[in-house]
């Protein structure tokens, strides 16, 4: 499957404060980059000979969600139909921790039903991504 058959979206809870929305999108971007390194292009040289690190090769659309929608979306992404999708999520469990080891311990003690998702990033087959998110509006400031 070529990159033209791929799509990347982030769905973020629009009810969060702007700083948390920005933090959530940054964390999701790094996490989805780890999940889908093939989506990051080669470094680029500009006309001055300066190098610019590769960026994602498909657009990332940032969509508006809320707590309920994100919970439903995340549950659907656990279904076998979406097993090949690259997925990253960010929740209150992660946000409440200052160091990663705290997150590991907190997540191990927190059932999935108690996670409040702030955002979910999805990268994969364009048709499947559209099926999940095509009805959502853009997140606007």
Residue pairs with C-beta under 8 A, 6 or more apart in sequence:
1 125
3 39
3 57
3 58
5 125
5 126
6 39
6 58
6 123
6 124
6 125
6 126
7 58
7 61
7 123
7 124
7 125
7 126
7 129
7 130
8 32
8 36
8 39
8 56
8 58
8 59
8 60
8 61
8 121
8 122
8 123
8 129
9 60
9 61
9 62
9 63
9 121
9 122
9 129
9 133
10 25
10 28
10 29
10 60
10 61
10 62
10 63
10 119
10 120
10 121
10 122
11 63
11 64
11 65
11 69
11 70
11 73
11 119
11 120
11 121
11 122
11 133
11 136
12 21
12 24
12 25
12 28
12 62
12 63
12 64
12 65
12 118
12 119
12 139
13 21
13 24
13 65
13 66
13 67
13 70
13 117
13 118
13 119
14 21
14 64
14 65
14 66
14 139
15 66
15 67
16 24
16 118
18 141
20 95
20 118
21 119
21 139
23 95
24 90
24 118
24 119
25 62
25 119
27 88
27 90
27 94
27 119
28 88
28 89
28 90
28 119
28 120
28 121
29 60
29 121
31 88
31 90
31 121
32 39
32 86
32 87
32 88
32 121
32 122
32 123
33 39
33 40
33 56
34 88
35 86
35 87
35 88
35 123
36 86
36 123
39 56
39 57
39 58
39 123
40 54
40 55
40 56
40 57
41 54
41 55
41 56
41 57
42 54
43 51
43 52
43 53
43 54
44 51
44 52
44 54
45 51
45 52
46 52
58 123
60 121
61 138
62 138
62 139
63 133
63 136
63 137
63 138
63 139
64 136
64 137
64 138
64 139
64 140
65 73
65 119
65 120
65 136
67 116
67 117
69 136
70 117
70 118
70 119
70 120
71 116
71 117
73 117
73 120
73 132
73 133
74 89
74 115
74 117
74 120
76 82
76 132
77 85
77 87
77 120
77 122
77 132
81 128
82 124
82 128
82 132
84 124
84 125
85 122
85 123
85 124
85 125
85 128
85 129
86 122
86 123
86 124
87 120
87 121
87 122
87 123
88 120
88 121
89 115
89 117
89 119
89 120
89 121
90 117
90 118
90 119
90 120
91 115
91 116
91 117
91 118
92 115
92 116
92 118
93 103
93 106
93 107
93 110
93 114
93 115
94 103
94 107
95 118
96 106
97 103
97 106
122 129
122 132
122 133
123 129
